[in-house]
């Protein structure tokens, strides 16, 4: 097994701008969301910064942060 490469660090002398970290997504109780795999749902529980419990109608799923496949509608 090989380790994934370490992220490259930004040098202060570089003429290029430092990469900007993406803003973390925040969800609240009752938000309607869509997930790439599970479809439409509603947030029914929040674990701050860790996970969101989402009701997709047929099932409830615990979606872990950083919520890359989930967007708020």
N, CA, C and O atoms as a MOPAC input file, in Angstrom:
PM7 MOZYME 1SCF
protein

 N      0.83200 1    -1.17900 1     0.00000 1
 C      0.00000 1     0.00000 1     0.00000 1
 C      0.87500 1     1.23900 1     0.00000 1
 O      1.91000 1     1.29400 1     0.66400 1
 N      0.44400 1     2.21300 1    -0.74500 1
 C      1.18200 1     3.47000 1    -0.78500 1
 C      0.33900 1     4.57700 1    -0.17700 1
 O     -0.89000 1     4.55000 1    -0.24600 1
 N      1.00500 1     5.53600 1     0.41100 1
 C      0.32100 1     6.68000 1     1.00800 1
 C      0.00100 1     7.68800 1    -0.09100 1
 O      0.75600 1     7.81100 1    -1.05500 1
 N     -1.11500 1     8.41300 1     0.04600 1
 C     -1.38700 1     9.46600 1    -0.92500 1
 C     -0.37100 1    10.59200 1    -0.75600 1
 O      0.14700 1    10.80000 1     0.34100 1
 N     -0.08800 1    11.30700 1    -1.82000 1
 C      0.91700 1    12.36800 1    -1.71300 1
 C      0.43600 1    13.47100 1    -0.77400 1
 O     -0.75400 1    13.78100 1    -0.70100 1
 N      1.38900 1    14.04700 1    -0.06500 1
 C      1.06900 1    15.14200 1     0.85100 1
 C      0.70700 1    16.38900 1     0.03700 1
 O      1.26700 1    16.60800 1    -1.03700 1
 N     -0.22300 1    17.20300 1     0.53900 1
 C     -0.57900 1    18.40900 1    -0.19900 1
 C      0.60600 1    19.36700 1    -0.26600 1
 O      1.37400 1    19.49100 1     0.68800 1
 N      0.74100 1    20.03000 1    -1.38900 1
 C      1.85200 1    20.95800 1    -1.56400 1
 C      1.57300 1    22.22600 1    -0.76500 1
 O      0.45600 1    22.74400 1    -0.76300 1
 N      2.60400 1    22.71300 1    -0.09000 1
 C      2.41500 1    23.92200 1     0.70300 1
 C      2.71800 1    25.14600 1    -0.14800 1
 O      3.47000 1    25.07300 1    -1.12000 1
 N      2.12700 1    26.26500 1     0.22800 1
 C      2.31800 1    27.51100 1    -0.50100 1
 C      3.55500 1    28.21800 1     0.03800 1
 O      3.67300 1    28.42800 1     1.24500 1
 N      4.46700 1    28.58200 1    -0.83800 1
 C      5.67100 1    29.30000 1    -0.43100 1
 C      5.38300 1    30.79600 1    -0.39600 1
 O      4.74100 1    31.31400 1    -1.30900 1
 N      5.84200 1    31.50200 1     0.63600 1
 C      5.57100 1    32.94200 1     0.71900 1
 C      6.18000 1    33.73800 1    -0.42300 1
 O      5.71100 1    34.83900 1    -0.71400 1
 N      7.19700 1    33.22500 1    -1.07100 1
 C      7.84600 1    33.93700 1    -2.16700 1
 C      7.21700 1    33.62800 1    -3.52300 1
 O      7.66600 1    34.14700 1    -4.54500 1
 N      6.20100 1    32.80400 1    -3.54000 1
 C      5.56300 1    32.40500 1    -4.78700 1
 C      4.80200 1    33.58300 1    -5.40600 1
 O      4.16800 1    34.34900 1    -4.68000 1
 N      4.85300 1    33.74000 1    -6.73000 1
 C      4.09400 1    34.80600 1    -7.36900 1
 C      2.60600 1    34.47500 1    -7.51200 1
 O      1.82100 1    35.33300 1    -7.91600 1
 N      2.21900 1    33.26100 1    -7.18900 1
 C      0.83500 1    32.83400 1    -7.30400 1
 C      0.13600 1    32.97200 1    -5.95900 1
 O      0.76400 1    32.87400 1    -4.90500 1
 N     -1.17100 1    33.20100 1    -6.00900 1
 C     -1.93600 1    33.34300 1    -4.77300 1
 C     -2.08600 1    31.99200 1    -4.09000 1
 O     -2.11300 1    30.94800 1    -4.74200 1
 N     -2.18200 1    32.03100 1    -2.77600 1
 C     -2.37900 1    30.80600 1    -2.00500 1
 C     -3.77500 1    30.27200 1    -2.28400 1
 O     -4.70400 1    31.06400 1    -2.43900 1
 N     -3.95600 1    28.95400 1    -2.35200 1
 C     -5.29400 1    28.39400 1    -2.58300 1
 C     -6.20800 1    28.73100 1    -1.40100 1
 O     -5.78400 1    28.71900 1    -0.24600 1
 N     -7.45200 1    29.02600 1    -1.71400 1
 C     -8.43000 1    29.38100 1    -0.69700 1
 C     -9.16200 1    28.11300 1    -0.26400 1
 O     -9.63000 1    27.33900 1    -1.09800 1
 N     -9.25300 1    27.91500 1     1.04100 1
 C     -9.96900 1    26.74600 1     1.56000 1
 C    -11.46400 1    26.95100 1     1.35200 1
 O    -11.96400 1    28.05200 1     1.58300 1
 N    -12.19900 1    25.91600 1     0.91900 1
 C    -13.64300 1    26.07400 1     0.71000 1
 C    -14.35800 1    26.31800 1     2.03300 1
 O    -13.95900 1    25.79600 1     3.07500 1
 N    -15.41400 1    27.11400 1     1.97800 1
 C    -16.20900 1    27.41800 1     3.16000 1
 C    -17.01400 1    26.17600 1     3.53000 1
 O    -17.68800 1    25.60200 1     2.67500 1
 N    -16.95300 1    25.75100 1     4.79700 1
 C    -17.71600 1    24.56000 1     5.17700 1
 C    -19.21500 1    24.80900 1     5.07700 1
 O    -19.69100 1    25.91000 1     5.35600 1
 N    -19.95200 1    23.78000 1     4.67900 1
 C    -21.39800 1    23.90600 1     4.52900 1
 C    -22.06100 1    23.75900 1     5.89100 1
 O    -21.64500 1    22.93900 1     6.71000 1
 N    -23.09700 1    24.56300 1     6.12500 1
 C    -23.84900 1    24.49600 1     7.37500 1
 C    -25.30500 1    24.20800 1     7.04900 1
 O    -25.88600 1    24.81900 1     6.15200 1
 N    -25.87800 1    23.28300 1     7.77600 1
 C    -27.27400 1    22.92700 1     7.59300 1
 C    -28.00800 1    23.11600 1     8.90900 1
 O    -27.41600 1    22.98100 1     9.98000 1
 N    -29.29200 1    23.42700 1     8.83200 1
 C    -30.12500 1    23.60400 1    10.01700 1
 C    -31.27000 1    22.60400 1     9.96600 1
 O    -31.56800 1    22.03700 1     8.91500 1
 N    -31.90500 1    22.39400 1    11.10800 1
 C    -33.05900 1    21.50000 1    11.16000 1
 C    -34.14500 1    22.00500 1    10.22100 1
 O    -34.45300 1    23.19700 1    10.20400 1
 N    -34.72100 1    21.10100 1     9.44400 1
 C    -35.79900 1    21.45600 1     8.53400 1
 C    -35.35100 1    21.87900 1     7.14900 1
 O    -36.19500 1    22.07100 1     6.27300 1
 N    -34.04600 1    22.03100 1     6.91400 1
 C    -33.55700 1    22.40700 1     5.58000 1
 C    -33.86300 1    21.29800 1     4.58300 1
 O    -33.68300 1    20.11600 1     4.87400 1
 N    -34.32600 1    21.69700 1     3.40600 1
 C    -34.48400 1    20.73100 1     2.32200 1
 C    -33.15400 1    20.62500 1     1.60300 1
 O    -32.51800 1    21.63400 1     1.29800 1
 N    -32.73700 1    19.39500 1     1.33300 1
 C    -31.44500 1    19.14700 1     0.70600 1
 C    -31.60000 1    18.14000 1    -0.42100 1
 O    -32.59600 1    17.42300 1    -0.51400 1
 N    -30.59700 1    18.11000 1    -1.26500 1
 C    -30.51500 1    17.06900 1    -2.28600 1
 C    -29.14900 1    16.42000 1    -2.17500 1
 O    -28.14100 1    17.09300 1    -1.96000 1
 N    -29.13000 1    15.10700 1    -2.32300 1
 C    -27.89500 1    14.32900 1    -2.22500 1
 C    -27.69600 1    13.62600 1    -3.55900 1
 O    -28.65300 1    13.14400 1    -4.16400 1
 N    -26.44600 1    13.57000 1    -4.01500 1
 C    -26.14500 1    12.95400 1    -5.31000 1
 C    -26.57800 1    11.49700 1    -5.38400 1
 O    -26.92800 1    11.01400 1    -6.46100 1
 N    -26.55900 1    10.79100 1    -4.26200 1
 C    -26.85700 1     9.36600 1    -4.28100 1
 C    -28.27600 1     9.05500 1    -3.79300 1
 O    -28.92300 1     8.15600 1    -4.33000 1
 N    -28.77300 1     9.79000 1    -2.77500 1
 C    -30.03900 1     9.45800 1    -2.14400 1
 C    -31.21000 1    10.31900 1    -2.61000 1
 O    -32.36100 1     9.95300 1    -2.37100 1
 N    -30.95500 1    11.44000 1    -3.26200 1
 C    -32.02700 1    12.28500 1    -3.77900 1
 C    -32.45400 1    13.36900 1    -2.80700 1
 O    -31.64300 1    13.89000 1    -2.04100 1
 N    -33.76700 1    13.70900 1    -2.84800 1
 C    -34.30700 1    14.78800 1    -2.02400 1
 C    -34.53900 1    14.32400 1    -0.60000 1
 O    -34.92800 1    13.18200 1    -0.35700 1
 N    -34.29200 1    15.24100 1     0.35000 1
 C    -34.49300 1    14.89300 1     1.74800 1
 C    -34.63500 1    16.14000 1     2.59400 1
 O    -34.52700 1    17.26400 1     2.10600 1
 N    -34.88400 1    15.91300 1     3.89100 1
 C    -35.02200 1    17.00700 1     4.85600 1
 C    -34.16600 1    16.68900 1     6.07000 1
 O    -34.17500 1    15.56300 1     6.56700 1
 N    -33.41600 1    17.70000 1     6.55200 1
 C    -32.54400 1    17.53400 1     7.70300 1
 C    -33.40000 1    17.39900 1     8.95800 1
 O    -34.22200 1    18.26900 1     9.24500 1
 N    -33.21000 1    16.30700 1     9.71000 1
 C    -33.98600 1    16.07000 1    10.93300 1
 C    -33.09800 1    16.05800 1    12.17100 1
 O    -33.60600 1    16.01500 1    13.29100 1
 N    -31.78600 1    16.09600 1    11.98900 1
 C    -30.87600 1    16.12000 1    13.12700 1
 C    -29.51700 1    16.65000 1    12.71800 1
 O    -29.09100 1    16.47900 1    11.57500 1
 N    -28.82700 1    17.30400 1    13.66700 1
 C    -27.51200 1    17.88400 1    13.38900 1
 C    -26.55000 1    17.49200 1    14.50800 1
 O    -26.89100 1    17.57900 1    15.68800 1
 N    -25.36200 1    17.06500 1    14.13500 1
 C    -24.24000 1    16.90800 1    15.05800 1
 C    -23.21800 1    17.93300 1    14.58100 1
 O    -22.55200 1    17.71100 1    13.56900 1
 N    -23.08300 1    19.05500 1    15.29400 1
 C    -22.28200 1    20.19500 1    14.83400 1
 C    -20.90000 1    19.78700 1    14.34300 1
 O    -20.10100 1    19.22100 1    15.08900 1
 N    -20.63300 1    20.08400 1    13.07400 1
 C    -19.33600 1    19.83900 1    12.47500 1
 C    -19.00400 1    18.38500 1    12.21600 1
 O    -17.91900 1    18.08200 1    11.71900 1
 N    -19.92500 1    17.46100 1    12.54700 1
 C    -19.62400 1    16.03400 1    12.39300 1
 C    -20.51500 1    15.38500 1    11.34800 1
 O    -20.02100 1    14.77200 1    10.40200 1
 N    -21.83800 1    15.51800 1    11.51500 1
 C    -22.76200 1    14.82400 1    10.62500 1
 C    -24.13600 1    15.47800 1    10.66400 1
 O    -24.44700 1    16.27100 1    11.55300 1
 N    -24.94600 1    15.12100 1     9.67700 1
 C    -26.34200 1    15.55000 1     9.62000 1
 C    -27.19500 1    14.31100 1     9.38900 1
 O    -26.85700 1    13.46000 1     8.56700 1
 N    -28.29900 1    14.21600 1    10.11500 1
 C    -29.24800 1    13.12200 1     9.93300 1
 C    -30.32100 1    13.62100 1     8.97700 1
 O    -31.00900 1    14.60100 1     9.26100 1
 N    -30.46200 1    12.94200 1     7.84300 1
 C    -31.36200 1    13.39600 1     6.78500 1
 C    -32.40300 1    12.32300 1     6.50400 1
 O    -32.07400 1    11.14600 1     6.35000 1
 N    -33.67600 1    12.74800 1     6.43800 1
 C    -34.78700 1    11.85300 1     6.11700 1
 C    -35.03500 1    11.93800 1     4.62000 1
 O    -35.42000 1    12.99100 1     4.11100 1
 N    -34.81600 1    10.83500 1     3.91000 1
 C    -35.01000 1    10.78100 1     2.46600 1
 C    -36.32800 1    10.10700 1     2.10300 1
 O    -36.49000 1     9.65100 1     0.97100 1
 N    -37.26000 1    10.03700 1     3.02900 1
 C    -38.54900 1     9.42600 1     2.76000 1
 C    -38.54100 1     7.94900 1     3.06900 1
 O    -39.18900 1     7.51400 1     4.02100 1
 N    -37.82700 1     7.17100 1     2.28900 1
 C    -37.79300 1     5.72500 1     2.49900 1
 C    -36.78700 1     5.31900 1     3.56700 1
 O    -36.87700 1     4.22200 1     4.11800 1
 N    -35.82300 1     6.20000 1     3.86500 1
 C    -34.81200 1     5.87700 1     4.87300 1
 C    -34.21900 1     7.15300 1     5.45400 1
 O    -34.31000 1     8.22500 1     4.85800 1
 N    -33.61000 1     7.01800 1     6.63000 1
 C    -32.87300 1     8.11600 1     7.23000 1
 C    -31.39700 1     7.77100 1     7.16500 1
 O    -30.98900 1     6.66700 1     7.52500 1
 N    -30.60100 1     8.72200 1     6.70500 1
 C    -29.16700 1     8.49300 1     6.55300 1
 C    -28.39600 1     9.52400 1     7.35400 1
 O    -28.80500 1    10.67900 1     7.46400 1
 N    -27.27800 1     9.09100 1     7.91000 1
 C    -26.36800 1     9.99300 1     8.62100 1
 C    -25.27500 1    10.37100 1     7.62300 1
 O    -24.44300 1     9.53900 1     7.26000 1
 N    -25.28200 1    11.63000 1     7.18300 1
 C    -24.32900 1    12.11200 1     6.18600 1
 C    -23.20100 1    12.82200 1     6.92000 1
 O    -23.43900 1    13.76600 1     7.67400 1
 N    -21.97000 1    12.36500 1     6.69800 1
 C    -20.81400 1    12.91500 1     7.39700 1
 C    -20.30300 1    14.17900 1     6.73600 1
 O    -20.40500 1    14.34900 1     5.52100 1
 N    -19.75100 1    15.06200 1     7.55200 1
 C    -19.11500 1    16.27900 1     7.06800 1
 C    -17.90600 1    15.87900 1     6.24300 1
 O    -17.26200 1    14.89600 1     6.61000 1
 N    -17.55300 1    16.53100 1     5.19600 1
 C    -17.81400 1    17.87800 1     4.72700 1
 C    -18.97700 1    17.99900 1     3.75400 1
 O    -19.05200 1    19.00400 1     3.04700 1
 N    -19.86200 1    17.05900 1     3.67700 1
 C    -21.08700 1    17.12000 1     2.87800 1
 C    -20.80100 1    17.41300 1     1.40600 1
 O    -21.49300 1    18.22900 1     0.79600 1
 N    -19.80900 1    16.77200 1     0.83700 1
 C    -19.41300 1    17.06800 1    -0.54300 1
 C    -20.48600 1    16.70600 1    -1.56400 1
 O    -20.52200 1    17.30800 1    -2.63800 1
 N    -21.36200 1    15.74400 1    -1.27100 1
 C    -22.37700 1    15.32500 1    -2.23100 1
 C    -23.76100 1    15.85100 1    -1.89500 1
 O    -24.74300 1    15.43500 1    -2.51000 1
 N    -23.85900 1    16.77600 1    -0.91300 1
 C    -25.15300 1    17.27300 1    -0.47200 1
 C    -25.20000 1    18.79100 1    -0.58400 1
 O    -24.26400 1    19.48800 1    -0.19100 1
 N    -26.31500 1    19.29200 1    -1.13100 1
 C    -26.49100 1    20.74600 1    -1.25400 1
 C    -27.85200 1    21.13900 1    -0.71700 1
 O    -28.80000 1    20.35500 1    -0.74700 1
 N    -27.93400 1    22.37200 1    -0.22200 1
 C    -29.17500 1    22.91000 1     0.30900 1
 C    -30.00900 1    23.46000 1    -0.84300 1
 O    -29.47600 1    24.07700 1    -1.76600 1
 N    -31.32500 1    23.23100 1    -0.78300 1
 C    -32.22200 1    23.74700 1    -1.81600 1
 C    -32.84500 1    25.05300 1    -1.38200 1
 O    -33.63200 1    25.63900 1    -2.12500 1

